[in-house]
Amino acid sequence: MHDVDCVVAGAGVVGLAIARALALSGREVLVVEKAAAIGTGTSSRNSEVIHAGLHYAPGSLKARLCVEGRERLYAYCREHGVAHRRTGKLIVAVEPDQLDRLQAIEANARTCGVDDLAFLTRSEAGSLEPALTCAGALLSPSTAIVDSQALMLSLRGDAEAAGVSFALLTTVTGAAIEADGIRIDTRDADGEGFRLKAGAFINAAGLDAQALARRIEGFPPDLVPPLWLARGNYFALSGRSAFSRLIYPVPDHGGLGVHLTLDLGGSARFGPDVEWIDRVDYTVDPGRSAAFYEEIRRYWPGLADGALQPAYAGVRPKLSGPGQPAADFVIQGPAEHGAGPIVNLFGIESPGLTASLAIADHVVELLSLK
């Protein structure tokens, strides 16, 4: 007999969405989270943007789950009263020689199923955002911002109403694939260990997903991808924002450039940049603001000296390193690894928040096909 049907490791936005979806499908679910609260890692250290799905490789999980998840998330926020706003965003070419890249982004987006983009001339972009300097822009009306904390609290409430239990301050120290299920060993904040048997195990541990997968006895180690850590630093704008939409430069390697996003109160912040690191560290170096000023002034020359203040940082759990092509999500179900009722989620960076509800349905499907 199993102690519990499904164990989900990780209570970020993706883990919460998975737990909710499993419970709504009739499964008994326990969520194990090492922190003292839900969503304290990657899920709370991002731009809080609902992405339209413009930049991902056609046919990839990121492309499909972002476009599906975007519509699911809009509907969820409306139905559950989660604060969000469709601000729209402008992807800007700051130089004429970048206009071809805008056209390539538009073509890629259409292939992925995003068909509401509008190409704007310099004057058209300036009429929407007078403070903006650019050679042209793409308008994405389906891009939005969301209160990520309110979203996660809502998902947790839904999950608990469907019968999900939570064990916070609890770490999965190991697991083993056995003939009658998955043996899972945990340790609480007092150091006390507890062992349980689960019918299925979902590894949604974010930055810890690879380390956790390697602690599963019987799981093929060669199926655990390498982890690259990319810190994204954010700087807040002091004073009133000059923009009403999100502003993104054409993407650079490893990220979407130092872009301007807004919170629901109208305050502006810039980031994230890409800083490759060797360990998880959320410290923001104030000295990095010099590069931010340089990048931002390419599309907003009016940015005043001293207007940027260090805000916060997030760390992306990337599956590709410096100079390598961007990697897709890796979501391994029983059919992919052949090691029993386990789903591992690796490299769930952006657009993970946008795609969270679609990812959850995908995981439920993978387990139903086992």
N, C-alpha and C positions, 0 to 999 in steps of 0.2 A: 504494500500500500504506500502511496505517496503522502508525504506530510502536506504538500501543496501542489497544485497542478502546474503553475508556472511561476518561476522566479525571474524578476527583471532586475539586473544590476545597473543602477544609475537612475537618478531622479532629476535629470535635466529635462528640457522640453520634449526631447525625443523619447526618453524613457517613460515620461508621464503619458505621452500620447499612446505609446505601445501598451502600457498597462491598462489604460482606459479602453482601447480597442479590444484587447484580449478579454477583459471583463465583460464588455458589451456583447462579445461573441459567445459568452457562456462559460468562460474559463475562470478558475479560482486563481488569484494573482497576489503575490507578495513582492513588493519593491524594496530592495536593499540599497541603502545610500550611505556612503561613508561620512558625509558632512552632516551638520546639525540641522540643515534645512534643505528644501528642494532648490534646484536651479542655481547653485552658487558658483558653478564653473563657467564653461563656455556659453551656456544659455543666458547668463546675466552680464556677459562682457562682450557685447556686440553692438551693431548699429540699430537694432530693433527695426529692421527694414523688412517688409514683405516684398520679395523680389518678383519681378515679372517673369524672369527666366530667359534672359537675352543672350548670355555669354557661354552657355554650356554646350558641349559637343552633342550634335543631334543624335538621338538614340541612346544617349547615356542615361544612367539613373538620375543624375543631377538634373538633366533637362526634363525628363518625363515627370519625376516626382515634384520638381519645383512648379511646373505648370499645373499639374493636378492639385498639388498641395495649396497653391495660391488661392484657387477658387474655393477649396474646402475651408481654408482658413478665413477668407472673407465671410463665408456663410456662418462659420462657427462664431466669429466675433459678433456678427449681427445678432445671432440667435441667443448668445449668452451675455450680451452687454459688455464685451471686452472692448475697451477704448482703442480705436484705430482711426486713421484718416488717410484717404487716398490723396496724397500730396502731388503725386506724379514726380518724375525726375527728368532732368536733362543730362544726356551724355554729350559732352562738349569736345569739339576739336579746337584746340587753342591755336593751331597753326593750319594754314591751307593744306599742307601735305598730309594732314591727318584725316581729311575728308573721306578719302578712300577707305580708311579703317572704319569710319562710321557706316559707310555703305555695306561693308563686310559684316558688321555687327547686325545691321538691319536684315541682311539676307540670312544670316545664321538664326536670328530670332524667328523669322518667318518659317524656316525649316522646322524649328522646335515647336511651332504652333502659336507663336506670339504675333498676332496680325494687326495690332492697333498702334504701331509706332508711326510717328510723323517726322519727316525730315524738315528741319527748320533752317532757313538762311540766317546769316548773321543778324540782319535787322529783325527778323521774326523772333529769334531767340531773345534779342535785346528788348523787344516790346513786352515779352513775358517777364523777363528779369533784367531790369535796367542796369543793375550793377555788374552784370556779366559781360565779360569780354571773350569773344570766341569767333572762329571762322565759320561755324555752323554747329548744329546740334541735332540730336535725336530726342524727341519727346516720347517718354513712356508713361502714358496715363494710368497704367495698371500697377504702378509701384506705390507702396503705401508705408506707413509707419504704424507700429503697434506697441502697446504697453506689454512688454514681455513678461513682467512679473505678474500682472493681472491675468495674462493668458495661462501661465503655469499654475496659478492658484485655481483658476477655473477648471483646468484639466485635472488637477488633483481632486477638486471637489466632485467632479463627474466620476472619477475613478473610485473614490471612496463610496459614493452613492451606489456604484455598481458592485461593491463588495471588496475592492482592493484594500489590502493592508500595507502599511509602511513600517519599515524598520530603519530609522535614522541612526546616525552615529554607529553604523554597522558596516564592516568591511568583509567582502568575500575573500577569504584567505586561500581558498583552493576549491577545486571541484574534480570530480572523476566521472567518466562515462561508464555506467554499469548496465548490466543486462535489463534491469527493471527500472531504469531511470537515471537521473543525474544526481549524484551525491554532492552536496554543497556544504562547505565548511565556512563558518562565519566567526567574527570576533567583534564584540561590542566595545563601547568606550571604556569599560572597566577591565577590559582584557579577557573577559569570559568568552569561551568558545561555545559554539552551538552547531550541531550537524543536523541537516535535514535532507530529505529525499524529494526531488521535484520531477514532475513529468516532462518539463521543458525548461530550458534556461536561455534567457536572452541577455546578451552582453551589450548593454548600451552605456558603457562606462566612459565614453568620451576619450579624454586624454589618457585614461588608464586602460582602454580597451585591449590594446596589444599585450600589456603586462598581465591582464586578467586572463586572456586567452592562453597565454603560455603556462598559466597555473592550472589548466584543465588537463588532468591526466587522460591520456588516450586521444587528445586532439592533435592532428598532424601539425607539427611546428612549422613546416615549410609553407603552410597556408596562412600564417600570421605575417602580414606585410610590415615593412619597416615604418617607423614613425619619425616624422620630421616636425619640429616645433617652430612655428613662426609667430612671434609676438606682434600684435597689432596695437600700436599706441594711439590714443585719442587725446586731442587737445580741445578744450572748450573755448568758445568765443565769449568774451566779456562784452556785455552790451547787447543791443538789439540786432537781430539778424537782418541782413539786407536782402534776403531771399525768402520766397514762399514755397519753393520746390527744392527737392534734393538735387545737388549738382555733382556729377561724376565726370572726371576727365576720362579720355579713352584709356582702357586698362593697361597697366604695366604688368611685368611678369610676376606672378605669385599673388597678385591681388588686383583690386579694381581701382587702384590709385588713391591718393589722398582726397577723399570726397567730403562734401558737406552734407550732413544729415541734420534733421530737426527732431526734437522730441515733441510730445503732444502739447507741451506748454509753449512751444515756439522758440525755445532756445536752440542755438546751433552748436554743433561740434564737428570737428574735422578728424578724419582717420578712416580706417586704420592704415598705417604704413606696414611694411614688411621687414621685420627684424628677425633673422634666423638665430635661434638660441639653443643651448644644450640642455637646459632644464626649465621646468615651469617656474616662471618668475613674472609677477605682474607689476614690477616697478617701472614707472614711467620716468625716463631721463629727461629733465627739462631742457637739456641741451639739444634734443632732437627737434625742438621747435624751429631752429634755424632752417632746416630742410623743409619743414611744413610751410613756413612763410614763403620760401622760394617757390614751392609747388603751387600753393594756393593763389599766389599773386599772378600766376600765369593766366588764370581765369577770373580772378577778382583783384585787380590792381589796387583797389581801394582799401584793402586790409591794412589797418593801422598798426604801427609798431606797438608792441606790448599788449595786443588784444587777445593773444592766445595764452591759456593757462593749462598746465597738465591736468588731465581728467582721470583717465583709467586706462587699463590695457587688458586685452584678451589674448589667449594663446590658441592658435589654430592647430588641430590635430591633423596635419597634412600627411598625405601618402606619397608626395613627390617633393624633392628637395630643390635647392638652388640650381637654376639652369635646366631643370627637367620639365617636360610638358605637364600641365595640370592633370592631376589624377581624378578619377571618378570616385564616388562613394563605393565602398565594398561592403555588401550586405550578404553574408554567407548563411544559407539555410542548409538543412539536412541534405537536400539534393546536390548542393555544391561540394560539401565536404565529406559526406558519408559517415559522419561521426555521431549520429544520433540526433535527438531533438534539441539542437542548439542553434541559435542564431547569433552570429557575431556582427556587430556594426562597427566598421573601421572608417576613419577619415570623414566623420560627419561634421564637416565645417560648413560654411555658407554654401548652399542655401538651406541648411538643416532646419532652422526655425520655420522658414516658409514651407518646407516640405514635410514638416513633422507629422501631420495627420495622414498624408499619403504614405510616408514611410511606415507608419503604424499599420495601415491596411496591408502594405506589402509584407510586413513581418507576419501578420496573422495568416496571410495566404501561404507563405513559405512553410509555416508550421502545419497548416492543414494539408499540405502536399507531402508531408514526411512519410 
